[in-house]
Amino acid sequence: MAGKHKLIFTGLLIFISVQWTLSSSDDELYASYWNNKGRQALHTALNVQPNIRQAKNLILFLGDGMGVPTVTAARILKGQMAGKTGEETSLVMDTFPHLALSKTYNVDQQMPDSAGTATAYLCGVKANYGTLGVTAATQRYNCSATRGNEVSSVLHRAKEAGKSVGIVTTTRVQHASPGANYAHVADRGWYADSDLTPDALRHGCNDIAYQLVHNTEIDVILGGGRRYMFPTTTPDPEYQNHTGSRNDGRDLVKEWMKNKKNAKYVWNKAELNAVNPANTDFLMGLFEPKDCRYELDRDTTMDPSLTEMMEKAIKILSKNPKGFFLFVEDKGRIDHGHHSGLAKKALYEAVEFDRAIGRAAELTSELDTLTVVTADHSHVFAFGGYSGRGNSVFGVSRSIANDKKHFTTAVYGNGPGYQIVNGNRPDMNETISSNKDYHQQAAVPLDSETHGIEDVAIFAKGPMSHLYHGVQEQSYIAHVMAYAACLEPYENCELPPASHAGSIHPSLLLLLMGLLLLSFCSV
């Protein structure tokens, strides 16, 4: 009888826990609410066990420009989009059990860029500003210094080990962040041969689009960047006044398709939706001539979302019994939004990015898949000021500044939002500041807002994710991924095989037990 009472009591505790998790704001007035949340968090922490098995799959989510202030603002925005005050909401990445900080500087510059940082977190070697897939012995623009200084990415090493590999991005697939997966160039801007300098052409350096097709066999490539794959004589299928940008006359999509079985090329959402993963082994989808549109501006009939692209990629790549490596980036338009001083566009991108992370969790198992979420760098985006609970992320402070005017809680240290005229700045209200094209006020006038210098977060779950801890060099990210999957140079890592993916996840098991106990109590 005592055992039965104990089961009933445990079930009631789980029931009460769920009720308090869904509590109204009134419950927050009482110590019992916070004490219960503390006990729940402590219980979770005490039950975190490191998964010391080999990772079958690797997924790296890269939020380009997603500094900690952006993560916080996106968390609140996600909650407010769901009709809540927002602060109490959790992003999917917030639930990952392991967390670290990444030092983002480039070898030659304190403020980093997306190319040097991508070389670090993908190849495990820090590099110079503006260079891709090469050591710091290669100075930017010096084509001849590339040879002999190339470094290989985790994607390349995964392919060499027999895994399937893929790239999904909301920028052009030849951009800096995805480019470090496969390219070795002295300048991130060499998208097509028409972008190469006379010196680079003279020394025989290849453009990034060419290397995308010829360096490493990539199974899935989804994003923007159509124009760099086709000759100047090829009209774009979507925009009448656009053509390809290649001077060499090459059709790189045709070259990529050659000698591949079950390969498909698509350029719009309908074609992507029609792709059957069961009979598709290679997929390239290029949905815009350059970068994909912002999520707030996306034509949902023509262009897939980041989540939709990622889902198709995982379904194709996961057919490989040896596993896969997938790089998923919302460069987008997080980074580009911040550069333009458009906080609303940047933060909606971050929410969509988190949605993709959640969908990936549904399609994979934490038992055999190491999932890492991080950023390449931050921005000079700040989120503060005096504001009440539930204040709109794009709203104004409840206090008045010394110039007797309102100000937004989201601001930039520099950028196109500088609005001082004759020593005065305009007053502000939420109707204006919540417009998607509103430039948040900036302290220093620049055409484009700059990156930040501070550390960024690393969120991790799955096999060997506990190795992400403390404050690390950004290049450490690649080393953990390679070690977890026993890739070069860690082929002899001697980790036991990954757990069977069909096993019940511990959190699901706990939920099922709770439901069973509640059912027992109601009898």
C-alpha positions in Angstrom: 0.0 0.0 0.0 2.9 2.4 0.8 4.3 1.8 -2.7 0.9 2.6 -4.3 0.7 5.9 -2.3 4.3 6.7 -3.3 3.3 6.3 -7.0 0.2 8.5 -6.6 2.3 11.2 -4.8 4.9 11.1 -7.6 2.1 11.4 -10.2 0.6 14.4 -8.4 4.0 16.1 -8.3 4.4 15.7 -12.1 0.9 17.0 -12.6 1.5 20.0 -10.4 4.9 20.6 -12.1 3.1 20.7 -15.5 0.4 23.0 -14.1 3.0 25.5 -12.8 4.9 25.4 -16.0 1.8 26.7 -17.7 1.1 29.2 -14.9 -0.3 32.6 -15.3 1.8 35.6 -14.3 -0.1 35.8 -11.0 1.7 32.7 -9.8 5.0 34.5 -10.2 4.0 36.6 -7.2 4.6 33.7 -4.8 7.8 32.1 -3.7 6.4 28.6 -4.3 6.3 29.2 -8.0 10.0 30.1 -8.2 11.0 27.4 -5.7 9.3 24.8 -7.8 11.0 26.1 -11.0 14.3 25.9 -9.2 13.7 22.4 -8.1 12.7 21.4 -11.6 15.9 22.9 -13.0 18.0 21.3 -10.3 16.4 17.9 -11.0 17.2 18.3 -14.7 20.8 19.3 -14.0 21.4 16.4 -11.6 20.2 13.9 -14.2 22.3 15.2 -17.1 24.5 12.3 -18.1 27.3 12.8 -20.7 26.8 10.7 -23.8 30.3 9.3 -24.4 29.4 7.3 -27.5 30.5 8.0 -31.1 28.2 10.4 -33.0 26.7 8.9 -36.2 25.4 12.2 -37.4 26.7 15.8 -37.0 24.5 18.9 -37.4 26.0 22.4 -37.1 23.5 25.2 -36.9 25.2 28.6 -37.6 23.3 31.7 -36.8 25.4 34.3 -38.6 25.7 37.4 -36.4 23.6 35.8 -33.7 25.2 37.3 -30.6 23.8 36.8 -27.1 21.6 40.0 -27.2 20.1 38.7 -30.4 19.4 35.3 -28.7 17.7 37.1 -25.8 15.6 39.4 -28.1 14.6 36.4 -30.3 13.5 34.4 -27.2 11.2 37.2 -26.1 9.9 37.8 -29.7 9.1 34.1 -30.0 7.0 34.3 -26.9 5.3 37.5 -27.9 4.4 36.0 -31.3 2.6 33.3 -29.4 0.6 35.8 -27.3 2.8 35.7 -24.2 4.8 38.4 -22.4 7.9 36.6 -23.9 10.5 36.8 -21.2 9.6 33.4 -19.8 9.7 31.7 -23.2 12.5 29.2 -24.1 14.1 28.9 -27.5 14.8 25.3 -28.6 18.5 26.0 -28.3 17.9 27.2 -24.7 17.0 23.6 -23.8 20.4 22.1 -24.9 22.2 20.8 -21.8 25.7 22.0 -22.6 26.9 25.5 -23.2 30.2 27.3 -23.8 31.5 30.6 -25.1 33.5 31.0 -28.3 36.3 33.6 -28.8 35.7 34.9 -32.3 38.7 37.0 -33.3 40.6 36.4 -36.6 44.3 36.0 -36.6 44.9 39.4 -38.1 41.9 41.3 -36.8 40.1 41.9 -33.5 36.7 42.3 -35.1 36.1 39.1 -37.1 34.3 38.4 -40.4 32.3 35.4 -41.5 35.0 33.9 -43.6 37.8 33.8 -41.1 35.4 32.6 -38.4 33.9 29.9 -40.7 37.4 28.6 -41.3 37.8 28.3 -37.6 34.6 26.5 -36.6 34.5 24.3 -39.7 38.2 23.5 -40.3 39.6 23.9 -36.7 42.2 26.5 -37.7 42.0 30.2 -37.2 42.6 32.3 -40.3 42.8 35.9 -41.6 39.9 38.2 -42.2 38.2 37.6 -45.5 39.9 34.2 -46.3 38.3 30.8 -46.6 39.7 27.3 -46.0 43.3 28.4 -45.7 45.7 29.1 -42.8 46.7 32.5 -41.7 49.8 32.1 -43.9 47.5 33.2 -46.7 46.9 36.9 -46.8 43.7 38.2 -48.2 43.7 38.7 -52.0 47.0 36.8 -52.4 46.0 34.0 -54.7 49.5 32.5 -55.0 49.7 32.1 -51.2 46.8 29.7 -51.2 48.6 26.6 -52.4 50.0 24.5 -49.7 48.0 26.4 -47.0 44.7 24.7 -47.6 42.8 23.2 -44.6 40.0 20.7 -44.7 36.6 21.1 -43.2 34.6 18.6 -41.0 32.2 18.3 -43.9 35.1 17.2 -46.2 36.4 14.8 -43.6 32.9 13.4 -43.0 32.6 12.7 -46.8 36.0 11.0 -46.8 34.7 8.7 -44.0 31.7 7.6 -46.1 29.0 9.9 -44.6 26.6 11.9 -46.7 27.0 15.7 -46.4 24.9 18.7 -47.0 24.7 22.5 -46.9 21.5 24.5 -46.3 21.7 28.3 -46.1 19.5 31.4 -46.6 22.4 33.2 -48.4 24.0 32.3 -51.6 25.6 28.8 -51.2 28.9 30.4 -52.3 28.9 32.8 -49.4 31.5 32.9 -46.6 29.9 30.7 -44.0 28.9 27.8 -46.3 32.0 28.3 -48.5 34.4 27.3 -45.8 32.9 23.8 -46.0 34.5 23.2 -49.4 36.5 26.2 -50.7 40.1 27.4 -50.4 40.4 31.0 -51.5 42.3 34.1 -50.6 39.2 36.3 -50.9 35.6 35.5 -49.9 34.3 37.7 -52.7 35.5 35.5 -55.5 32.0 34.0 -56.1 32.4 33.4 -59.9 35.2 33.6 -62.3 34.0 37.1 -63.2 34.9 38.2 -59.6 38.5 37.0 -59.8 41.2 39.6 -60.0 43.7 39.6 -63.0 46.3 38.3 -60.6 44.1 35.5 -59.5 43.3 34.5 -63.1 47.0 34.7 -64.0 47.9 32.3 -61.2 45.1 29.9 -62.0 43.0 30.3 -58.8 39.5 28.9 -59.0 36.4 30.8 -57.9 34.1 29.6 -55.1 31.3 28.3 -57.3 33.7 26.2 -59.3 35.1 24.7 -56.1 31.6 24.0 -54.8 31.1 21.6 -57.7 34.7 20.2 -58.0 36.4 20.1 -54.6 34.1 17.8 -52.4 31.2 15.8 -53.5 28.3 17.4 -51.6 25.1 15.4 -51.6 22.6 18.2 -50.8 23.1 21.9 -51.6 20.2 24.3 -50.9 20.1 28.1 -50.7 20.6 31.0 -53.1 23.4 31.8 -55.6 22.0 30.8 -59.0 23.8 33.5 -61.0 27.3 32.2 -60.1 26.6 28.8 -61.6 25.6 29.8 -65.1 27.2 31.8 -68.1 26.3 35.4 -68.8 24.3 34.1 -71.8 21.9 32.1 -69.6 18.7 33.9 -68.6 17.5 33.5 -65.0 14.3 31.4 -64.9 12.6 33.8 -62.5 13.8 37.3 -63.2 13.7 38.4 -66.9 16.4 41.0 -66.6 18.9 38.7 -64.8 21.5 36.3 -66.3 24.3 34.2 -65.0 27.6 35.9 -64.2 30.2 33.4 -65.5 32.6 34.6 -68.2 34.0 31.1 -68.8 30.7 29.8 -70.3 30.5 26.9 -67.8 27.2 25.5 -66.6 28.2 24.4 -63.2 24.9 22.8 -62.4 25.2 20.5 -65.4 28.8 19.7 -64.3 27.5 18.9 -60.8 24.8 16.6 -62.2 27.2 14.7 -64.4 27.7 11.0 -63.5 25.4 11.2 -60.5 22.6 8.8 -60.1 19.3 10.0 -58.7 20.3 13.6 -58.8 18.0 16.6 -59.1 18.2 20.3 -59.6 15.4 22.6 -58.5 14.9 26.4 -58.4 11.5 27.0 -56.7 9.5 25.7 -53.8 7.1 23.6 -55.9 9.9 21.7 -57.4 11.5 21.2 -54.0 8.2 19.9 -52.6 8.0 17.4 -55.4 11.4 15.9 -54.6 10.9 12.4 -53.1 13.8 11.7 -50.7 13.3 8.0 -51.1 14.5 8.1 -54.7 16.8 11.2 -54.5 20.4 10.8 -53.5 21.7 14.2 -54.7 19.8 17.5 -54.6 20.8 21.0 -55.5 18.3 23.8 -55.0 19.1 27.4 -55.8 16.1 29.7 -55.1 17.5 33.2 -55.8 20.2 34.7 -58.0 22.0 35.9 -54.9 20.8 35.6 -51.3 17.4 34.3 -50.3 14.9 36.9 -49.2 14.3 37.9 -45.6 11.7 35.6 -43.9 9.4 38.7 -43.5 9.7 39.3 -47.3 9.8 35.7 -48.5 7.4 34.8 -51.3 6.0 31.6 -49.7 4.7 30.4 -53.1 8.1 30.5 -54.7 10.8 30.2 -52.0 11.0 27.6 -49.3 11.8 28.5 -45.7 15.0 27.5 -43.9 13.0 24.9 -42.0 11.6 23.4 -45.2 15.0 23.2 -46.9 16.6 21.6 -43.8 13.8 19.0 -43.5 14.3 17.9 -47.1 18.1 17.7 -46.6 17.9 15.5 -43.4 15.4 13.1 -45.1 17.8 12.6 -48.0 21.0 12.5 -46.0 19.7 10.2 -43.2 19.4 7.3 -45.7 23.1 6.7 -45.4 23.7 4.0 -42.8 27.1 5.6 -42.0 25.4 8.8 -41.0 25.7 12.4 -42.2 27.1 15.9 -41.6 24.8 18.8 -42.2 25.6 22.5 -42.1 22.5 24.8 -41.6 22.9 28.5 -41.7 20.6 31.4 -41.3 23.0 34.0 -42.4 20.5 35.9 -43.4 19.4 37.1 -42.9 20.2 37.6 -39.2 23.5 39.1 -40.1 22.2 41.1 -43.1 19.3 42.5 -41.1 21.7 43.8 -38.4 24.1 45.3 -41.0 21.1 47.2 -42.3 20.0 48.3 -38.9 16.7 46.4 -39.4 16.3 44.7 -36.0 12.8 43.4 -36.9 14.0 41.5 -40.0 17.1 40.2 -38.1 15.1 38.9 -35.2 12.3 37.2 -37.2 15.2 35.4 -39.0 16.4 34.2 -35.6 13.0 32.9 -34.7 12.8 30.9 -37.9 16.3 29.6 -37.3 15.1 28.3 -33.9 12.1 26.7 -35.6 14.5 24.8 -37.9 16.5 23.6 -34.8 13.2 22.3 -33.3 12.3 20.5 -36.5 15.7 18.9 -36.7 15.2 17.5 -33.2 12.0 15.8 -34.3 13.8 14.2 -37.3 16.9 12.9 -35.5 17.8 11.3 -32.2 19.9 12.9 -29.5 21.3 9.5 -28.8 23.3 9.3 -32.0 23.3 12.9 -33.4 25.6 15.7 -32.1 23.8 19.0 -32.7 25.7 22.2 -32.2 24.2 25.7 -32.4 26.5 28.7 -32.5 27.3 32.0 -34.2 30.3 33.2 -36.1 30.3 36.6 -34.5 28.0 39.1 -32.8 26.9 42.6 -33.8 26.9 46.0 -32.0 23.2 45.4 -31.3 22.0 46.2 -27.8 18.7 45.4 -26.2 18.0 47.4 -23.0 16.5 50.5 -21.5 13.7 50.8 -19.0 10.8 48.7 -20.0 8.0 46.9 -18.3 7.4 43.1 -18.5 6.0 42.1 -21.9 7.2 45.3 -23.6 7.4 44.8 -27.4 10.9 43.8 -28.6 10.5 46.6 -31.1 8.9 49.0 -28.6 10.1 52.1 -26.7 11.3 52.6 -23.2 8.8 53.7 -20.6 11.2 56.4 -19.5 12.1 59.6 -21.3 15.7 60.4 -22.3 17.5 63.6 -21.2 16.4 65.2 -24.5 12.8 64.7 -23.4 12.1 62.2 -26.2 11.3 58.5 -26.2 13.8 55.9 -27.4 13.6 52.3 -28.5 14.9 49.4 -26.3 16.6 47.9 -29.4 19.5 50.1 -30.6 22.8 49.9 -32.5 26.2 51.2 -31.6 26.7 52.2 -35.2 25.0 51.9 -38.6 22.5 53.5 -41.0 20.1 54.3 -38.2 22.0 57.4 -37.1 19.4 60.1 -36.9 21.0 63.2 -35.3 20.1 66.3 -37.3 21.4 69.7 -36.1 22.1 68.1 -32.7 18.6 66.7 -32.3 17.2 63.2 -32.8 13.5 62.4 -33.6 11.0 61.4 -31.0 9.9 57.8 -31.3 6.8 55.7 -30.8 6.0 52.0 -31.2 3.9 52.5 -34.3 7.0 53.7 -36.1 9.6 51.5 -34.5 7.7 48.2 -35.1 7.7 48.7 -38.9 9.8 46.0 -40.5 11.7 48.6 -42.5 12.5 50.9 -39.5 16.2 51.5 -38.8 16.8 51.3 -35.1 18.7 54.4 -33.9 22.5 54.2 -34.0 25.1 56.2 -32.1 27.6 56.4 -35.0 26.7 57.0 -38.6 27.8 54.2 -41.0 26.4 52.9 -44.2 26.5 49.4 -42.8 26.5 48.4 -39.1 29.6 46.5 -38.0 30.2 43.1 -36.4 30.7 42.9 -32.6 33.9 41.7 -30.9 32.5 39.9 -27.9 32.3 36.1 -27.4 29.3 34.2 -28.7 27.5 31.2 -27.3 27.8 27.5 -28.2 24.8 25.3 -27.5 25.2 21.5 -27.8 23.4 18.2 -27.2 24.1 14.6 -28.2 27.2 12.4 -28.2 30.2 14.1 -26.6 28.4 17.4 -26.4 29.7 17.8 -22.8 33.1 18.7 -24.3 31.6 22.1 -25.1 32.4 23.9 -21.8 34.0 27.0 -20.5 35.5 29.7 -22.8 37.1 28.2 -25.9 38.8 29.3 -29.1 36.3 29.2 -32.0 38.5 26.6 -33.7 37.7 24.2 -30.9 34.2 23.7 -32.3 35.5 21.7 -35.3 37.8 19.6 -33.1 34.9 18.4 -30.9 32.8 17.5 -33.9 35.6 15.6 -35.6 36.4 13.8 -32.3 32.8 12.9 -31.6 32.4 11.3 -35.0 35.9 9.8 -35.0 36.9 11.8 -38.1 40.5 12.7 -39.2 42.7 13.4 -37.2 40.7 11.5 -34.5 40.1 8.3 -36.4 41.4 6.3 -33.4 39.1 8.0 -30.8 38.0 4.6 -29.6 34.5 5.8 -28.7 31.9 3.0 -28.5 29.3 2.9 -31.4 26.4 5.3 -31.2 23.3 4.2 -29.2 20.4 2.7 -31.2 18.4 5.6 -32.5 15.2 3.8 -32.0 15.5 3.8 -28.2 13.1 6.0 -26.2 14.5 9.4 -25.3 14.8 9.9 -21.5 12.6 13.0 -21.5 9.9 11.2 -23.5 10.2 8.3 -21.1 9.6 10.6 -18.1 6.6 12.2 -19.8 5.1 8.7 -20.5 5.6 7.7 -16.9 3.9 10.9 -15.7 0.9 10.3 -18.0 0.7 6.7 -16.9 0.7 7.7 -13.2 -2.0 10.4 -13.8 -4.1 7.7 -15.5 -3.5 5.4 -12.5 -4.5 8.2 -10.1 -7.8 8.8 -11.9 -8.9 5.2 -11.6 
